Amino acid sequence: NRGCGIRIFDSLEEIQQRVAAKTGPKKSLILQKYIERPLLVAGRKFDIRSYCLVHEGDVAADGSCPMLAYMYKEAYCRTTTEKYTTDTFDKMVHLNNDAVQKK
């Protein structure tokens, strides 16, 4: 979503006001707790993208159903272009989203 619609709230009251203001058919929100002291790489926020396929196997004679997981061997790390600080809500500091960082 290129960081569109992402908001940072400082209090429960602000969140409650935002929820109360939402009307219409798209009245859904996703809330996440922000990590104030994230692990950093070279002073920047990062995330690691790796891929895993989880498959439900065939039902065994005892009724159990094993799960099979396949991990893709390669992964990659995305970092922000700006060093981390809580002094700003700049998306370049807080979001690793490729579309945000390419601007």
C-alpha positions, 0 to 999 in steps of 0.5 A: 500500500506504499505506506498510504493510510498508515498513522501513528497514534500516541494515546489510546484516546486518539485510537478510540477517536479514529475508530469512532470516526470510521463509517461506511462499508470499509469500517475495518482497521488493523492496529499494531503495537509499535516497537519503540526500541527495535533491533537496528542494522547500522542504525537503521530499521530493517526486516528480513523477507524469507519464504516458507510453504506450509502444507497439510499432509495426508491424514495418517491411519491414526487420524493425525495430519502432519504438517510439512514445511518447505523453506526457500533457501534465499532471503533478503534484508530490507533497510530504511534509508534514514537512521532510526530516531523517534524524533520524527514520524517520517516514513523514510525512518520508520517504514521498510516498504520498498515503494516508500524507500524508492521515492 
